[in-house]
Amino acid sequence: MDYVRSARVARDSFQDAEIASVQMRPLPAPAASAGPGIPDYLEKTYHWAYLDPRNAKYLDHEWVVKTILWWQHRRLEQAVFAEIEPGQHVLQSACVYGDFSKLLAEHVGPEGKLQIVDVAEVQVSNCRQKLAGLSHASVRHENVLHLRNETVDVVCCYFLMHEMPKDYKRGVAAVLLNSVRPGGKVVFVDYHKPHWAHPIKPVTSLVFDTLEPYAKDLWRTEIRSFAGNDPRFTWRKETYFGGLFQKVVATRNKEQ
Ligand SMILES: C[S@@+](CC[C@H](N)C(=O)[O-])C[C@H]1O[C@@H](n2cnc3c(N)ncnc32)[C@H](O)[C@@H]1O
Protein backbone atom coordinates (compact mmCIF):
# COMPACT_ATOMS: atom_id res chain seq x y z
CA MET A 1 0.00 0.00 0.00
CA ASP A 2 2.83 2.39 0.94
CA TYR A 3 4.47 1.65 -2.35
CA VAL A 4 1.25 2.46 -4.23
CA ARG A 5 0.81 5.70 -2.25
CA SER A 6 4.36 6.87 -2.87
CA ALA A 7 4.10 5.97 -6.55
CA ARG A 8 0.95 8.14 -6.77
CA VAL A 9 2.63 11.04 -4.96
CA ALA A 10 5.63 10.79 -7.30
CA ARG A 11 3.37 10.69 -10.37
CA ASP A 12 1.28 13.70 -9.19
CA SER A 13 4.31 15.80 -8.38
CA PHE A 14 5.82 14.90 -11.76
CA GLN A 15 2.63 16.11 -13.47
CA ASP A 16 2.63 19.34 -11.41
CA ALA A 17 6.25 20.03 -12.31
CA GLU A 18 5.52 19.28 -15.95
CA ILE A 19 2.57 21.71 -16.01
CA ALA A 20 4.56 24.39 -14.15
CA SER A 21 7.33 24.12 -16.74
CA VAL A 22 5.07 25.11 -19.66
CA GLN A 23 4.02 28.32 -17.96
CA MET A 24 7.52 29.70 -18.38
CA ARG A 25 9.05 30.76 -21.67
CA PRO A 26 11.07 29.55 -23.52
CA LEU A 27 9.58 26.09 -23.40
CA PRO A 28 11.92 23.12 -22.99
CA ALA A 29 11.66 20.18 -25.38
CA PRO A 30 9.76 17.23 -23.84
CA ALA A 31 11.58 13.94 -23.31
CA ALA A 32 11.11 11.46 -26.15
CA SER A 33 8.76 8.60 -25.25
CA ALA A 34 6.91 5.71 -26.88
CA GLY A 35 3.46 7.34 -26.56
CA PRO A 36 1.99 10.39 -24.90
CA GLY A 37 0.45 8.55 -21.91
CA ILE A 38 -3.09 9.26 -20.77
CA PRO A 39 -3.47 12.21 -18.38
CA ASP A 40 -4.91 11.31 -15.00
CA TYR A 41 -8.06 13.45 -15.38
CA LEU A 42 -8.89 11.81 -18.71
CA GLU A 43 -8.51 8.29 -17.36
CA LYS A 44 -10.47 8.95 -14.16
CA THR A 45 -13.26 11.18 -15.44
CA TYR A 46 -13.65 10.61 -19.13
CA HIS A 47 -12.57 7.00 -19.75
CA TRP A 48 -16.15 6.06 -20.66
CA ALA A 49 -16.48 8.96 -23.11
CA TYR A 50 -13.16 8.99 -24.96
CA LEU A 51 -11.03 5.94 -24.17
CA ASP A 52 -13.52 3.09 -24.43
CA PRO A 53 -13.56 2.17 -28.16
CA ARG A 54 -17.10 0.76 -28.05
CA ASN A 55 -18.58 3.88 -26.44
CA ALA A 56 -16.57 6.10 -28.77
CA LYS A 57 -18.22 4.38 -31.70
CA TYR A 58 -21.70 5.13 -30.32
CA LEU A 59 -20.84 8.72 -29.36
CA ASP A 60 -19.02 9.78 -32.50
CA HIS A 61 -22.06 11.18 -34.30
CA GLU A 62 -23.16 14.65 -35.19
CA TRP A 63 -26.55 14.28 -33.49
CA VAL A 64 -24.84 13.36 -30.19
CA VAL A 65 -22.73 16.55 -30.20
CA LYS A 66 -25.74 18.63 -31.23
CA THR A 67 -27.80 17.23 -28.36
CA ILE A 68 -25.04 17.71 -25.76
CA LEU A 69 -24.63 21.31 -26.91
CA TRP A 70 -28.37 22.05 -26.87
CA TRP A 71 -28.52 22.36 -30.66
CA GLN A 72 -26.04 25.26 -30.59
CA HIS A 73 -23.21 23.21 -32.14
CA ARG A 74 -23.66 24.55 -35.70
CA ARG A 75 -23.73 28.13 -34.48
CA LEU A 76 -20.60 27.62 -32.35
CA GLU A 77 -18.85 25.81 -35.18
CA GLN A 78 -19.64 28.76 -37.51
CA ALA A 79 -18.28 31.11 -34.83
CA VAL A 80 -14.97 29.20 -35.02
CA PHE A 81 -14.92 29.08 -38.82
CA ALA A 82 -15.55 32.85 -38.96
CA GLU A 83 -12.10 33.32 -37.40
CA ILE A 84 -10.33 31.19 -40.01
CA GLU A 85 -9.59 32.01 -43.64
CA PRO A 86 -9.27 29.36 -46.35
CA GLY A 87 -5.61 28.62 -47.01
CA GLN A 88 -4.52 29.09 -43.40
CA HIS A 89 -2.52 26.65 -41.29
CA VAL A 90 -4.74 25.54 -38.41
CA LEU A 91 -4.00 23.46 -35.33
CA GLN A 92 -7.00 21.79 -33.64
CA SER A 93 -6.06 21.00 -30.07
CA ALA A 94 -8.15 17.80 -29.67
CA CYS A 95 -10.56 15.64 -31.63
CA VAL A 96 -14.26 16.47 -31.57
CA TYR A 97 -17.04 13.95 -32.13
CA GLY A 98 -19.19 14.26 -35.28
CA ASP A 99 -18.26 16.16 -38.44
CA PHE A 100 -16.45 19.13 -36.90
CA SER A 101 -12.93 18.26 -38.09
CA LYS A 102 -14.04 17.23 -41.58
CA LEU A 103 -15.95 20.50 -42.02
CA LEU A 104 -13.00 22.46 -40.64
CA ALA A 105 -10.66 20.71 -43.10
CA GLU A 106 -13.08 21.58 -45.93
CA HIS A 107 -13.27 25.18 -44.73
CA VAL A 108 -9.46 25.49 -44.64
CA GLY A 109 -9.31 23.92 -48.10
CA PRO A 110 -6.48 22.18 -49.95
CA GLU A 111 -4.41 25.38 -50.02
CA GLY A 112 -4.37 25.31 -46.25
CA LYS A 113 -3.38 22.77 -43.64
CA LEU A 114 -5.20 21.25 -40.67
CA GLN A 115 -3.26 19.45 -37.96
CA ILE A 116 -5.21 17.79 -35.16
CA VAL A 117 -3.60 16.58 -31.96
CA ASP A 118 -5.19 14.13 -29.53
CA VAL A 119 -3.81 12.14 -26.63
CA ALA A 120 -6.22 9.18 -27.00
CA GLU A 121 -5.33 6.53 -29.56
CA VAL A 122 -8.99 5.60 -30.11
CA GLN A 123 -9.81 9.19 -31.01
CA VAL A 124 -6.79 9.53 -33.27
CA SER A 125 -7.71 6.49 -35.32
CA ASN A 126 -11.43 7.43 -35.54
CA CYS A 127 -10.54 10.92 -36.65
CA ARG A 128 -8.07 9.65 -39.26
CA GLN A 129 -10.88 7.60 -40.77
CA LYS A 130 -13.18 10.62 -40.88
CA LEU A 131 -10.51 12.65 -42.67
CA ALA A 132 -9.64 10.01 -45.26
CA GLY A 133 -9.19 11.63 -48.66
CA LEU A 134 -8.38 15.07 -47.23
CA SER A 135 -4.62 15.04 -47.68
CA HIS A 136 -4.11 18.52 -46.21
CA ALA A 137 -5.52 17.28 -42.85
CA SER A 138 -3.62 15.04 -40.44
CA VAL A 139 -3.96 13.74 -36.88
CA ARG A 140 -1.09 13.36 -34.42
CA HIS A 141 -1.11 11.18 -31.32
CA GLU A 142 0.21 13.63 -28.76
CA ASN A 143 -0.62 15.43 -25.53
CA VAL A 144 -1.36 19.10 -26.28
CA LEU A 145 0.65 20.00 -23.21
CA HIS A 146 3.75 18.65 -24.94
CA LEU A 147 3.45 20.69 -28.16
CA ARG A 148 6.55 22.71 -28.95
CA ASN A 149 7.84 24.84 -31.84
CA GLU A 150 4.48 25.24 -33.62
CA THR A 151 3.91 28.49 -35.54
CA VAL A 152 0.45 28.16 -37.01
CA ASP A 153 -1.97 30.86 -38.17
CA VAL A 154 -4.86 29.74 -35.97
CA VAL A 155 -5.27 27.36 -33.04
CA CYS A 156 -8.77 26.02 -32.49
CA CYS A 157 -9.59 24.75 -29.00
CA TYR A 158 -13.18 23.44 -29.10
CA PHE A 159 -14.63 22.28 -25.75
CA LEU A 160 -11.34 21.03 -24.36
CA MET A 161 -10.69 23.57 -21.59
CA HIS A 162 -13.68 22.58 -19.45
CA GLU A 163 -12.50 18.97 -19.27
CA MET A 164 -9.13 19.67 -17.68
CA PRO A 165 -8.16 20.51 -14.09
CA LYS A 166 -7.05 24.09 -13.40
CA ASP A 167 -3.30 23.48 -13.62
CA TYR A 168 -3.76 21.69 -16.92
CA LYS A 169 -5.95 24.55 -18.18
CA ARG A 170 -3.11 26.99 -17.41
CA GLY A 171 -0.46 24.77 -18.97
CA VAL A 172 -2.44 24.06 -22.13
CA ALA A 173 -3.45 27.73 -22.54
CA ALA A 174 0.25 28.71 -22.36
CA VAL A 175 1.22 26.05 -24.90
CA LEU A 176 -1.53 27.07 -27.32
CA LEU A 177 -0.60 30.76 -27.11
CA ASN A 178 3.00 29.81 -27.82
CA SER A 179 1.90 27.90 -30.92
CA VAL A 180 0.69 30.85 -33.03
CA ARG A 181 2.74 33.20 -35.19
CA PRO A 182 2.67 36.96 -34.60
CA GLY A 183 -0.68 38.16 -36.01
CA GLY A 184 -2.18 34.68 -35.52
CA LYS A 185 -5.04 33.72 -33.20
CA VAL A 186 -6.09 31.18 -30.63
CA VAL A 187 -9.85 30.54 -30.70
CA PHE A 188 -11.36 28.95 -27.60
CA VAL A 189 -15.00 27.84 -27.70
CA ASP A 190 -16.34 26.37 -24.50
CA TYR A 191 -18.87 26.58 -21.66
CA HIS A 192 -19.44 29.83 -19.77
CA LYS A 193 -21.52 30.80 -16.76
CA PRO A 194 -25.10 31.27 -18.00
CA HIS A 195 -27.41 34.08 -16.93
CA TRP A 196 -28.80 33.34 -13.43
CA ALA A 197 -32.33 32.89 -14.82
CA HIS A 198 -31.27 30.63 -17.71
CA PRO A 199 -33.77 27.73 -17.79
CA ILE A 200 -30.98 25.26 -18.62
CA LYS A 201 -28.66 26.41 -15.81
CA PRO A 202 -29.94 23.95 -13.15
CA VAL A 203 -29.59 20.88 -15.39
CA THR A 204 -26.17 22.01 -16.65
CA SER A 205 -25.06 22.56 -13.07
CA LEU A 206 -26.22 19.05 -12.14
CA VAL A 207 -24.44 17.47 -15.12
CA PHE A 208 -21.22 19.33 -14.27
CA ASP A 209 -21.41 18.35 -10.57
CA THR A 210 -21.95 14.70 -11.52
CA LEU A 211 -19.90 14.12 -14.65
CA GLU A 212 -17.67 17.11 -15.43
CA PRO A 213 -15.84 18.15 -12.25
CA TYR A 214 -13.60 20.76 -13.92
CA ALA A 215 -16.24 22.48 -16.06
CA LYS A 216 -17.41 24.99 -13.45
CA ASP A 217 -13.90 26.48 -13.38
CA LEU A 218 -15.10 28.27 -16.53
CA TRP A 219 -18.09 29.66 -14.61
CA ARG A 220 -15.76 31.25 -12.10
CA THR A 221 -12.65 32.17 -14.06
CA GLU A 222 -12.16 33.82 -17.43
CA ILE A 223 -10.24 31.79 -20.02
CA ARG A 224 -7.85 34.71 -20.46
CA SER A 225 -7.01 34.48 -16.74
CA PHE A 226 -5.95 30.86 -17.21
CA ALA A 227 -3.58 32.27 -19.84
CA GLY A 228 -2.26 34.82 -17.33
CA ASN A 229 -3.79 37.66 -19.41
CA ASP A 230 -0.79 37.22 -21.69
CA PRO A 231 0.11 40.80 -22.75
CA ARG A 232 1.45 39.67 -26.13
CA PHE A 233 -2.21 39.13 -27.12
CA THR A 234 -5.35 41.21 -27.65
CA TRP A 235 -8.35 39.46 -26.14
CA ARG A 236 -12.05 39.49 -27.05
CA LYS A 237 -14.99 37.43 -25.85
CA GLU A 238 -18.51 36.76 -27.10
CA THR A 239 -21.16 34.72 -25.33
CA TYR A 240 -23.95 32.66 -26.86
CA PHE A 241 -27.28 31.10 -25.89
CA GLY A 242 -27.93 33.16 -22.76
CA GLY A 243 -24.28 33.01 -21.73
CA LEU A 244 -24.05 29.21 -21.60
CA PHE A 245 -21.27 29.22 -24.19
CA GLN A 246 -18.38 31.52 -25.02
CA LYS A 247 -15.91 32.21 -27.77
CA VAL A 248 -12.64 33.78 -26.63
CA VAL A 249 -10.22 34.95 -29.30
CA ALA A 250 -6.64 35.82 -28.42
CA THR A 251 -4.90 37.60 -31.30
CA ARG A 252 -1.13 37.78 -31.10
CA ASN A 253 0.24 41.29 -31.57
CA LYS A 254 2.10 41.60 -34.86
CA GLU A 255 5.36 42.99 -33.54
CA GLN A 256 5.85 40.14 -31.05
C1 LIG B 1 -12.17 18.25 -27.37
S1 LIG B 1 -12.65 17.41 -26.02
C2 LIG B 1 -14.42 17.46 -26.10
C3 LIG B 1 -15.07 17.68 -27.41
C4 LIG B 1 -16.57 17.60 -27.48
N1 LIG B 1 -17.21 17.46 -26.19
C5 LIG B 1 -16.99 16.47 -28.39
O1 LIG B 1 -18.10 16.43 -28.73
O2 LIG B 1 -16.19 15.63 -28.79
C6 LIG B 1 -12.40 15.69 -26.16
C7 LIG B 1 -11.07 15.24 -26.68
O3 LIG B 1 -10.01 15.84 -25.99
C8 LIG B 1 -8.95 14.89 -25.93
N2 LIG B 1 -8.00 15.37 -24.92
C9 LIG B 1 -8.22 15.58 -23.62
N3 LIG B 1 -7.10 16.02 -23.01
C10 LIG B 1 -6.14 16.12 -23.97
C11 LIG B 1 -4.77 16.51 -23.97
N4 LIG B 1 -4.17 16.92 -22.87
N5 LIG B 1 -4.10 16.47 -25.14
C12 LIG B 1 -4.71 16.06 -26.29
N6 LIG B 1 -6.00 15.66 -26.33
C13 LIG B 1 -6.71 15.69 -25.20
C14 LIG B 1 -9.66 13.60 -25.62
O4 LIG B 1 -8.90 12.48 -25.91
C15 LIG B 1 -10.89 13.72 -26.51
O5 LIG B 1 -10.70 13.15 -27.76
The ligand as an SDF file (V2000), in Angstrom:
LIG
                    3D

 27 29  0  0  0  0  0  0  0  0999 V2000
  -12.1700   18.2530  -27.3700 C   0  0  0  0  0  0  0  0  0  0  0  0
  -12.6500   17.4140  -26.0220 S   0  0  0  0  0  0  0  0  0  0  0  0
  -14.4180   17.4590  -26.1000 C   0  0  0  0  0  0  0  0  0  0  0  0
  -15.0730   17.6820  -27.4110 C   0  0  0  0  0  0  0  0  0  0  0  0
  -16.5670   17.6030  -27.4750 C   0  0  0  0  0  0  0  0  0  0  0  0
  -17.2080   17.4580  -26.1940 N   0  0  0  0  0  0  0  0  0  0  0  0
  -16.9880   16.4730  -28.3900 C   0  0  0  0  0  0  0  0  0  0  0  0
  -18.1020   16.4310  -28.7320 O   0  0  0  0  0  0  0  0  0  0  0  0
  -16.1850   15.6340  -28.7910 O   0  0  0  0  0  0  0  0  0  0  0  0
  -12.3980   15.6930  -26.1550 C   0  0  0  0  0  0  0  0  0  0  0  0
  -11.0710   15.2450  -26.6830 C   0  0  0  0  0  0  0  0  0  0  0  0
  -10.0080   15.8360  -25.9940 O   0  0  0  0  0  0  0  0  0  0  0  0
   -8.9490   14.8950  -25.9300 C   0  0  0  0  0  0  0  0  0  0  0  0
   -7.9980   15.3670  -24.9210 N   0  0  0  0  0  0  0  0  0  0  0  0
   -8.2160   15.5840  -23.6190 C   0  0  0  0  0  0  0  0  0  0  0  0
   -7.0990   16.0240  -23.0090 N   0  0  0  0  0  0  0  0  0  0  0  0
   -6.1450   16.1200  -23.9730 C   0  0  0  0  0  0  0  0  0  0  0  0
   -4.7690   16.5130  -23.9720 C   0  0  0  0  0  0  0  0  0  0  0  0
   -4.1660   16.9250  -22.8670 N   0  0  0  0  0  0  0  0  0  0  0  0
   -4.1010   16.4660  -25.1400 N   0  0  0  0  0  0  0  0  0  0  0  0
   -4.7050   16.0570  -26.2850 C   0  0  0  0  0  0  0  0  0  0  0  0
   -5.9990   15.6580  -26.3300 N   0  0  0  0  0  0  0  0  0  0  0  0
   -6.7060   15.6920  -25.1970 C   0  0  0  0  0  0  0  0  0  0  0  0
   -9.6650   13.6030  -25.6180 C   0  0  0  0  0  0  0  0  0  0  0  0
   -8.8990   12.4770  -25.9100 O   0  0  0  0  0  0  0  0  0  0  0  0
  -10.8940   13.7250  -26.5070 C   0  0  0  0  0  0  0  0  0  0  0  0
  -10.7030   13.1550  -27.7590 O   0  0  0  0  0  0  0  0  0  0  0  0
  1  2  1  0
  2  3  1  0
  2 10  1  0
  3  4  1  0
  4  5  1  0
  5  6  1  0
  5  7  1  0
  7  8  2  0
  7  9  1  0
 10 11  1  0
 11 12  1  0
 11 26  1  0
 12 13  1  0
 13 14  1  0
 13 24  1  0
 14 15  1  0
 14 23  1  0
 15 16  2  0
 16 17  1  0
 17 18  1  0
 17 23  2  0
 18 19  1  0
 18 20  2  0
 20 21  1  0
 21 22  2  0
 22 23  1  0
 24 25  1  0
 24 26  1  0
 26 27  1  0
M  CHG  2   2   1   9  -1
M  END
$$$$
